[in-house]
Amino acid sequence: MPEVKATCDQDAVLWLKGEILAAMKAWKDEHGENNYWREPLVAVASADDPLFEKLKEVVDPEHAVPRDLLPEARSVIVFFLPFQPWMGKENDKAEPFAARSWAESYVTTNKLIASINDHLKNRLKELGREACVTPATHNFDREKLVSLWSHKHLAYIAGLGTFGHNSLLITEAGCCGRLGSLVTDMVLPPTERPGKEHCFTKAGKRCLVCVKKCKYGALHETHFDRHACYKQCMRNESHFTDLPLVDVCGKCGCGLPCSHRIPASDSPPAQQAD
């Protein structure tokens, strides 16, 4: 990326993706962890995008905006680390808890996201720019069970995907994966948001496979019970006592037409489920 400026969306995204890939390679070389991830996706939102203020209405009145984190914020960088399909299959088949690979990858991916954020922050500093990083998870109100810096909503604003009925973001690489973000005072061209729904149900087609996958009373055809969801996540945490905090589940994101890709609009869900 020459000097500090990007000449177009593609230049900025390619540079950022290259830096993320470099950080991922360095992580794998150092730690020798399982290769849980596919190629990352990255997008950018302008800190001035009016949708950030809307998050105080659709998420929580206390949801932060970019300049709460960095007073001179100009851009928000959001990246998605898609999981390998085998992980979704293992988690889909495991009963009644999440698959061990799913729990272990949660811990590992949290560390990887922190490493990527530190790498990007340092690279931006080399270019004379500031950045503020945020944790991959556990930045939510434990009473309301809502995030005060929702990576999913940031990713939507940046154009990484659209929300599914399961409230997960469906990206080009599906909804199975993890998101990270950081705020910077570098001016980067925002990426465009998708022009259509990626979710079969939200596009008016029959699906709701994600509802069938949730057997814990959390996801319904008409609503989502976040407290029931968190209760199951904590059951998994109690099950994997040898691991650090793993309040995970992921069942509503596995074995779906949208788990690892955008489902083809002309294919029925039953033919696309993983």
DOPANU-127378 format. One record per residue (C-alpha): z, y, x. Coordinates in steps of 0.2 Angstrom, whole numbers, plus 5000, padded with zeros to 4 digits. Example, Ala and Ser with C-alpha at 12.3 -4.5 7.8 and 13.67 -1.06 7.14 Angstrom:
BEGIN
503949785062503649955068
REM end
This chain:
BEGIN
500050005000499450155010500750295012501850314996500550324983499650194972497850234967497850134952498850004942498149864952498549934969500349954964500549784956499749694970500849784983502449744973501849564970501549544988503249604993504049494980503149344987503649385004505449394999505349224990504549145005505949215016507249155004506548975003506348965022508149015025508948915011507748765009508148764990507148674977505548764973506048804955504748944953502948984950501949134956502949294950502349424938502649604940502449764930502949944930503650064917503750254918505550314917504950444905504250314892505050364875505450174872506850184884507850304872507350184858508450044866509950144860509350104843508649924844509949854857511549964858512050144857512750124875511150044882510750134899509150234902508350234919509150404924510850334920510650224935509650344946509650524942507850554950507150394942505250404940504850214938505550054933504949894941505149734932504749554938504749384931504949224940504249084929505048914931504048754935503548654920504548504925506148614923505748654905505348464902506948414909507948534900507048494883507548314885509348334891510648304878511848374872512048494887510748584897509948484911510748494928509248564936509248704923511048744927510748734946509248844945510248974936511348994950510048994963508849114954510249244952510449244971508549244973508349394961509749484971508749454987507149514980507949674974508749704991507049674999506149794987507449924989507349915008505449925007505550074996506750155008505550135022504350235012505550375009506050324992507650274983508050134972509450064961509649884959510549794945511249614943510149474936511449434923513249464917512949644913513249634895514649684883515749524880516349584863514649624856513649504867512249634870511649684887511849864892510349854904509249724895507949654907506949574892506749744884506349834901505049694903504249734886504149914889503349884906502049774898502549604904502449524887502949524869504549454860504549274853505449224837506749154850507049334856506349284873504949374881503349284881502349324897500649274903501649134911502649094896504549124892505348994903505949094918507049234924506849424925507449554937507249744938507549894948507350084946506550194959506150384962504350324967503050374955502050214951500650204938501350114922500549954917499849934899500749834886499849684877498849734863499349584852500849464849501049314860502149224848501349114835502649154821502549344824500649334824500749264806500449074811501548924807502648874822504548904823504648754835505948854844507048844829506948654829507448654847509048744844510348614837511848724839511748844824511148994834509249014830508649014812507049044803507849214796509049264810509849234827511749204828512149264846513949214845513449034841512249044855513549104868514748974862513448834867513148924883515048914887515048734882513748704896514848814908516348694904515248544907514548594924516348624932515748594950514548744949514848934949514749014932513348934922513349004904511648944900510748834887508848874886508448744873507548874862506348914877505848734882504548614875503648754865501848814864502448964874503548894887502448904901500949014895500249114881499848984867497948984863497749074846496548934840497648784844499048724832500848724840500948534839499448514851500248634863502048594864502548534881
REM end
